[in-house]
Amino acid sequence: IQMLDAIERKKKNFRLDTTFIQPRMSIPKEFMLCPLGHPDKFVRVVDNEFKVQSRDDIRSNFNDFFNKAKFTLWWTPEVNNMCRLRTAESAGQGQEGGLILNFTMQGAPTEGGQMCKKDAGCVLRANEDPRYSNIIAAASPFSPGAFRFEGAFWPGHYLSFRSPGTLCMAGLVDEVKDITDFYLVDYSA
């Protein structure tokens, strides 16, 4: 019901007051990303690529499916709510930052003084170049408990789900085809 209410608020452009929500305090330590409006789909890592899949999409047992859907955030000290999305599995392997979401953006955030509106794919790398891995976590304006992620050095570019199974960094967010809000399902719950 909460997800249906959020979809209705989004359709009516009714926004919640999120000024009191602190992502660092609200986001679980380990979580799964579930796009708003798609309770059966989860962001997963398959061969270092991000996919958005349901259990019906692939043949896998329960544990194998959800082990590829566990993530953590690595909070950076530079800016409030700036972080890097990484696989939960790599966070505990002694690698400095683990395997991190990188978006394959080309060029600069601005051209001729104007913000660029580009799309980029999302891949998993050990690369920690902040221009392509830092994101800002913010509470969803439509659904309590959901969050969205904006490119820290790419204002207006949001981590987005595009049906049927693509995760990208979208520059010109289309309210119909792009889902920018994700429920962070606590993996320990």
C-alpha positions as protocol buffer text, in pm:
chain_id: "A"
residue {
  index: 1
  type: ILE
  ca { x: 0 y: 0 z: 0 }
}
residue {
  index: 2
  type: GLN
  ca { x: 288 y: 239 z: 81 }
}
residue {
  index: 3
  type: MET
  ca { x: 428 y: 195 z: -271 }
}
residue {
  index: 4
  type: LEU
  ca { x: 87 y: 253 z: -432 }
}
residue {
  index: 5
  type: ASP
  ca { x: 39 y: 570 z: -225 }
}
residue {
  index: 6
  type: ALA
  ca { x: 382 y: 692 z: -338 }
}
residue {
  index: 7
  type: ILE
  ca { x: 295 y: 633 z: -704 }
}
residue {
  index: 8
  type: GLU
  ca { x: -27 y: 832 z: -662 }
}
residue {
  index: 9
  type: ARG
  ca { x: 164 y: 1119 z: -495 }
}
residue {
  index: 10
  type: LYS
  ca { x: 411 y: 1118 z: -783 }
}
residue {
  index: 11
  type: LYS
  ca { x: 131 y: 1127 z: -1044 }
}
residue {
  index: 12
  type: LYS
  ca { x: -24 y: 1425 z: -864 }
}
residue {
  index: 13
  type: ASN
  ca { x: 321 y: 1583 z: -803 }
}
residue {
  index: 14
  type: PHE
  ca { x: 242 y: 1597 z: -432 }
}
residue {
  index: 15
  type: ARG
  ca { x: 573 y: 1611 z: -248 }
}
residue {
  index: 16
  type: LEU
  ca { x: 647 y: 1511 z: 110 }
}
residue {
  index: 17
  type: ASP
  ca { x: 846 y: 1730 z: 346 }
}
residue {
  index: 18
  type: THR
  ca { x: 1184 y: 1556 z: 366 }
}
residue {
  index: 19
  type: THR
  ca { x: 1384 y: 1830 z: 537 }
}
residue {
  index: 20
  type: PHE
  ca { x: 1406 y: 1633 z: 863 }
}
residue {
  index: 21
  type: ILE
  ca { x: 1530 y: 1307 z: 704 }
}
residue {
  index: 22
  type: GLN
  ca { x: 1902 y: 1236 z: 741 }
}
residue {
  index: 23
  type: PRO
  ca { x: 2010 y: 969 z: 491 }
}
residue {
  index: 24
  type: ARG
  ca { x: 2323 y: 874 z: 690 }
}
residue {
  index: 25
  type: MET
  ca { x: 2106 y: 790 z: 988 }
}
residue {
  index: 26
  type: SER
  ca { x: 1813 y: 639 z: 794 }
}
residue {
  index: 27
  type: ILE
  ca { x: 1978 y: 411 z: 539 }
}
residue {
  index: 28
  type: PRO
  ca { x: 2044 y: 54 z: 658 }
}
residue {
  index: 29
  type: LYS
  ca { x: 2402 y: -72 z: 676 }
}
residue {
  index: 30
  type: GLU
  ca { x: 2332 y: -349 z: 419 }
}
residue {
  index: 31
  type: PHE
  ca { x: 2037 y: -319 z: 184 }
}
residue {
  index: 32
  type: MET
  ca { x: 1879 y: -417 z: -144 }
}
residue {
  index: 33
  type: LEU
  ca { x: 1763 y: -154 z: -395 }
}
residue {
  index: 34
  type: CYS
  ca { x: 1403 y: -194 z: -509 }
}
residue {
  index: 35
  type: PRO
  ca { x: 1270 y: 60 z: -764 }
}
residue {
  index: 36
  type: LEU
  ca { x: 952 y: 244 z: -667 }
}
residue {
  index: 37
  type: GLY
  ca { x: 652 y: 76 z: -829 }
}
residue {
  index: 38
  type: HIS
  ca { x: 833 y: -253 z: -891 }
}
residue {
  index: 39
  type: PRO
  ca { x: 822 y: -450 z: -564 }
}
residue {
  index: 40
  type: ASP
  ca { x: 937 y: -770 z: -737 }
}
residue {
  index: 41
  type: LYS
  ca { x: 1254 y: -619 z: -891 }
}
residue {
  index: 42
  type: PHE
  ca { x: 1595 y: -563 z: -733 }
}
residue {
  index: 43
  type: VAL
  ca { x: 1919 y: -407 z: -851 }
}
residue {
  index: 44
  type: ARG
  ca { x: 2175 y: -687 z: -889 }
}
residue {
  index: 45
  type: VAL
  ca { x: 2534 y: -718 z: -1005 }
}
residue {
  index: 46
  type: VAL
  ca { x: 2586 y: -969 z: -1286 }
}
residue {
  index: 47
  type: ASP
  ca { x: 2936 y: -992 z: -1438 }
}
residue {
  index: 48
  type: ASN
  ca { x: 3028 y: -642 z: -1312 }
}
residue {
  index: 49
  type: GLU
  ca { x: 2716 y: -492 z: -1471 }
}
residue {
  index: 50
  type: PHE
  ca { x: 2409 y: -364 z: -1295 }
}
residue {
  index: 51
  type: LYS
  ca { x: 2078 y: -527 z: -1383 }
}
residue {
  index: 52
  type: VAL
  ca { x: 1733 y: -476 z: -1240 }
}
residue {
  index: 53
  type: GLN
  ca { x: 1570 y: -818 z: -1218 }
}
residue {
  index: 54
  type: SER
  ca { x: 1296 y: -1015 z: -1051 }
}
residue {
  index: 55
  type: ARG
  ca { x: 1328 y: -1377 z: -946 }
}
residue {
  index: 56
  type: ASP
  ca { x: 1102 y: -1465 z: -1240 }
}
residue {
  index: 57
  type: ASP
  ca { x: 1354 y: -1309 z: -1483 }
}
residue {
  index: 58
  type: ILE
  ca { x: 1633 y: -1557 z: -1410 }
}
residue {
  index: 59
  type: ARG
  ca { x: 1684 y: -1910 z: -1291 }
}
residue {
  index: 60
  type: SER
  ca { x: 1856 y: -1893 z: -956 }
}
residue {
  index: 61
  type: ASN
  ca { x: 1798 y: -2014 z: -606 }
}
residue {
  index: 62
  type: PHE
  ca { x: 1690 y: -1770 z: -337 }
}
residue {
  index: 63
  type: ASN
  ca { x: 2035 y: -1719 z: -179 }
}
residue {
  index: 64
  type: ASP
  ca { x: 2220 y: -1679 z: -509 }
}
residue {
  index: 65
  type: PHE
  ca { x: 1965 y: -1427 z: -634 }
}
residue {
  index: 66
  type: PHE
  ca { x: 1972 y: -1205 z: -325 }
}
residue {
  index: 67
  type: ASN
  ca { x: 2347 y: -1233 z: -258 }
}
residue {
  index: 68
  type: LYS
  ca { x: 2399 y: -1046 z: -586 }
}
residue {
  index: 69
  type: ALA
  ca { x: 2155 y: -776 z: -467 }
}
residue {
  index: 70
  type: LYS
  ca { x: 2327 y: -668 z: -143 }
}
residue {
  index: 71
  type: PHE
  ca { x: 2484 y: -322 z: -124 }
}
residue {
  index: 72
  type: THR
  ca { x: 2634 y: -81 z: 126 }
}
residue {
  index: 73
  type: LEU
  ca { x: 2722 y: 287 z: 112 }
}
residue {
  index: 74
  type: TRP
  ca { x: 3069 y: 421 z: 176 }
}
residue {
  index: 75
  type: TRP
  ca { x: 3009 y: 768 z: 319 }
}
residue {
  index: 76
  type: THR
  ca { x: 3266 y: 1030 z: 219 }
}
residue {
  index: 77
  type: PRO
  ca { x: 3369 y: 1310 z: 457 }
}
residue {
  index: 78
  type: GLU
  ca { x: 3377 y: 1593 z: 199 }
}
residue {
  index: 79
  type: VAL
  ca { x: 3006 y: 1670 z: 165 }
}
residue {
  index: 80
  type: ASN
  ca { x: 2702 y: 1579 z: 375 }
}
residue {
  index: 81
  type: ASN
  ca { x: 2524 y: 1273 z: 230 }
}
residue {
  index: 82
  type: MET
  ca { x: 2792 y: 1214 z: -35 }
}
residue {
  index: 83
  type: CYS
  ca { x: 2870 y: 845 z: -73 }
}
residue {
  index: 84
  type: ARG
  ca { x: 2969 y: 561 z: -303 }
}
residue {
  index: 85
  type: LEU
  ca { x: 2747 y: 261 z: -369 }
}
residue {
  index: 86
  type: ARG
  ca { x: 2938 y: -67 z: -338 }
}
residue {
  index: 87
  type: THR
  ca { x: 2863 y: -436 z: -325 }
}
residue {
  index: 88
  type: ALA
  ca { x: 2828 y: -564 z: 31 }
}
residue {
  index: 89
  type: GLU
  ca { x: 3043 y: -865 z: -58 }
}
residue {
  index: 90
  type: SER
  ca { x: 3343 y: -652 z: -163 }
}
residue {
  index: 91
  type: ALA
  ca { x: 3314 y: -414 z: 134 }
}
residue {
  index: 92
  type: GLY
  ca { x: 3437 y: -686 z: 368 }
}
residue {
  index: 93
  type: GLN
  ca { x: 3720 y: -820 z: 151 }
}
residue {
  index: 94
  type: GLY
  ca { x: 3987 y: -576 z: 260 }
}
residue {
  index: 95
  type: GLN
  ca { x: 3982 y: -373 z: -61 }
}
residue {
  index: 96
  type: GLU
  ca { x: 4005 y: -8 z: 35 }
}
residue {
  index: 97
  type: GLY
  ca { x: 3668 y: 89 z: -107 }
}
residue {
  index: 98
  type: GLY
  ca { x: 3537 y: -235 z: -249 }
}
residue {
  index: 99
  type: LEU
  ca { x: 3377 y: -268 z: -590 }
}
residue {
  index: 100
  type: ILE
  ca { x: 3194 y: 58 z: -656 }
}
residue {
  index: 101
  type: LEU
  ca { x: 2921 y: 179 z: -889 }
}
residue {
  index: 102
  type: ASN
  ca { x: 3077 y: 391 z: -1163 }
}
residue {
  index: 103
  type: PHE
  ca { x: 2879 y: 570 z: -1428 }
}
residue {
  index: 104
  type: THR
  ca { x: 3043 y: 590 z: -1767 }
}
residue {
  index: 105
  type: MET
  ca { x: 2984 y: 962 z: -1824 }
}
residue {
  index: 106
  type: GLN
  ca { x: 3183 y: 1135 z: -2098 }
}
residue {
  index: 107
  type: GLY
  ca { x: 3292 y: 1498 z: -2108 }
}
residue {
  index: 108
  type: ALA
  ca { x: 3213 y: 1765 z: -1852 }
}
residue {
  index: 109
  type: PRO
  ca { x: 2898 y: 1846 z: -1652 }
}
residue {
  index: 110
  type: THR
  ca { x: 2860 y: 2177 z: -1837 }
}
residue {
  index: 111
  type: GLU
  ca { x: 2903 y: 2293 z: -2195 }
}
residue {
  index: 112
  type: GLY
  ca { x: 2898 y: 2662 z: -2279 }
}
residue {
  index: 113
  type: GLY
  ca { x: 2778 y: 2746 z: -1928 }
}
residue {
  index: 114
  type: GLN
  ca { x: 2476 y: 2514 z: -1960 }
}
residue {
  index: 115
  type: MET
  ca { x: 2419 y: 2190 z: -1769 }
}
residue {
  index: 116
  type: CYS
  ca { x: 2458 y: 1883 z: -1987 }
}
residue {
  index: 117
  type: LYS
  ca { x: 2177 y: 1632 z: -1988 }
}
residue {
  index: 118
  type: LYS
  ca { x: 2351 y: 1309 z: -2079 }
}
residue {
  index: 119
  type: ASP
  ca { x: 2282 y: 947 z: -1993 }
}
residue {
  index: 120
  type: ALA
  ca { x: 2549 y: 702 z: -1886 }
}
residue {
  index: 121
  type: GLY
  ca { x: 2567 y: 332 z: -1819 }
}
residue {
  index: 122
  type: CYS
  ca { x: 2651 y: 195 z: -1476 }
}
residue {
  index: 123
  type: VAL
  ca { x: 2931 y: -55 z: -1418 }
}
residue {
  index: 124
  type: LEU
  ca { x: 3110 y: -203 z: -1120 }
}
residue {
  index: 125
  type: ARG
  ca { x: 3478 y: -111 z: -1076 }
}
residue {
  index: 126
  type: ALA
  ca { x: 3743 y: -73 z: -808 }
}
residue {
  index: 127
  type: ASN
  ca { x: 3801 y: 277 z: -951 }
}
residue {
  index: 128
  type: GLU
  ca { x: 3732 y: 551 z: -700 }
}
residue {
  index: 129
  type: ASP
  ca { x: 3742 y: 854 z: -929 }
}
residue {
  index: 130
  type: PRO
  ca { x: 3495 y: 1078 z: -744 }
}
residue {
  index: 131
  type: ARG
  ca { x: 3371 y: 1238 z: -1067 }
}
residue {
  index: 132
  type: TYR
  ca { x: 3225 y: 904 z: -1174 }
}
residue {
  index: 133
  type: SER
  ca { x: 3153 y: 727 z: -846 }
}
residue {
  index: 134
  type: ASN
  ca { x: 3038 y: 985 z: -590 }
}
residue {
  index: 135
  type: ILE
  ca { x: 2664 y: 1024 z: -545 }
}
residue {
  index: 136
  type: ILE
  ca { x: 2446 y: 1228 z: -311 }
}
residue {
  index: 137
  type: ALA
  ca { x: 2178 y: 1037 z: -120 }
}
residue {
  index: 138
  type: ALA
  ca { x: 1850 y: 1223 z: -69 }
}
residue {
  index: 139
  type: ALA
  ca { x: 1512 y: 1119 z: 66 }
}
residue {
  index: 140
  type: SER
  ca { x: 1243 y: 1058 z: -195 }
}
residue {
  index: 141
  type: PRO
  ca { x: 992 y: 1343 z: -212 }
}
residue {
  index: 142
  type: PHE
  ca { x: 716 y: 1091 z: -285 }
}
residue {
  index: 143
  type: SER
  ca { x: 764 y: 794 z: -54 }
}
residue {
  index: 144
  type: PRO
  ca { x: 873 y: 762 z: 308 }
}
residue {
  index: 145
  type: GLY
  ca { x: 1163 y: 520 z: 334 }
}
residue {
  index: 146
  type: ALA
  ca { x: 1272 y: 558 z: -29 }
}
residue {
  index: 147
  type: PHE
  ca { x: 1582 y: 741 z: -150 }
}
residue {
  index: 148
  type: ARG
  ca { x: 1729 y: 879 z: -472 }
}
residue {
  index: 149
  type: PHE
  ca { x: 2091 y: 921 z: -576 }
}
residue {
  index: 150
  type: GLU
  ca { x: 2222 y: 1220 z: -772 }
}
residue {
  index: 151
  type: GLY
  ca { x: 2566 y: 1233 z: -937 }
}
residue {
  index: 152
  type: ALA
  ca { x: 2775 y: 1447 z: -699 }
}
residue {
  index: 153
  type: PHE
  ca { x: 2964 y: 1613 z: -984 }
}
residue {
  index: 154
  type: TRP
  ca { x: 2675 y: 1582 z: -1231 }
}
residue {
  index: 155
  type: PRO
  ca { x: 2385 y: 1789 z: -1092 }
}
residue {
  index: 156
  type: GLY
  ca { x: 2048 y: 1685 z: -1228 }
}
residue {
  index: 157
  type: HIS
  ca { x: 2171 y: 1334 z: -1317 }
}
residue {
  index: 158
  type: TYR
  ca { x: 2001 y: 1059 z: -1115 }
}
residue {
  index: 159
  type: LEU
  ca { x: 2052 y: 688 z: -1076 }
}
residue {
  index: 160
  type: SER
  ca { x: 1749 y: 558 z: -1266 }
}
residue {
  index: 161
  type: PHE
  ca { x: 1569 y: 236 z: -1344 }
}
residue {
  index: 162
  type: ARG
  ca { x: 1441 y: 202 z: -1699 }
}
residue {
  index: 163
  type: SER
  ca { x: 1212 y: -88 z: -1770 }
}
residue {
  index: 164
  type: PRO
  ca { x: 1254 y: -369 z: -1835 }
}
residue {
  index: 165
  type: GLY
  ca { x: 1591 y: -406 z: -1657 }
}
residue {
  index: 166
  type: THR
  ca { x: 1837 y: -118 z: -1706 }
}
residue {
  index: 167
  type: LEU
  ca { x: 2012 y: 89 z: -1439 }
}
residue {
  index: 168
  type: CYS
  ca { x: 2165 y: 412 z: -1569 }
}
residue {
  index: 169
  type: MET
  ca { x: 2264 y: 762 z: -1467 }
}
residue {
  index: 170
  type: ALA
  ca { x: 1994 y: 966 z: -1642 }
}
residue {
  index: 171
  type: GLY
  ca { x: 2049 y: 1330 z: -1728 }
}
residue {
  index: 172
  type: LEU
  ca { x: 1708 y: 1424 z: -1857 }
}
residue {
  index: 173
  type: VAL
  ca { x: 1480 y: 1236 z: -1622 }
}
residue {
  index: 174
  type: ASP
  ca { x: 1159 y: 1130 z: -1793 }
}
residue {
  index: 175
  type: GLU
  ca { x: 892 y: 1096 z: -1524 }
}
residue {
  index: 176
  type: VAL
  ca { x: 723 y: 819 z: -1722 }
}
residue {
  index: 177
  type: LYS
  ca { x: 1016 y: 596 z: -1819 }
}
residue {
  index: 178
  type: ASP
  ca { x: 1271 y: 676 z: -1544 }
}
residue {
  index: 179
  type: ILE
  ca { x: 1229 y: 557 z: -1185 }
}
residue {
  index: 180
  type: THR
  ca { x: 1466 y: 759 z: -966 }
}
residue {
  index: 181
  type: ASP
  ca { x: 1335 y: 653 z: -624 }
}
residue {
  index: 182
  type: PHE
  ca { x: 1442 y: 327 z: -464 }
}
residue {
  index: 183
  type: TYR
  ca { x: 1335 y: 151 z: -149 }
}
residue {
  index: 184
  type: LEU
  ca { x: 1640 y: 37 z: 46 }
}
residue {
  index: 185
  type: VAL
  ca { x: 1527 y: -295 z: 187 }
}
residue {
  index: 186
  type: ASP
  ca { x: 1723 y: -375 z: 502 }
}
residue {
  index: 187
  type: TYR
  ca { x: 1901 y: -702 z: 430 }
}
residue {
  index: 188
  type: SER
  ca { x: 1935 y: -790 z: 799 }
}
residue {
  index: 189
  type: ALA
  ca { x: 1560 y: -758 z: 863 }
}
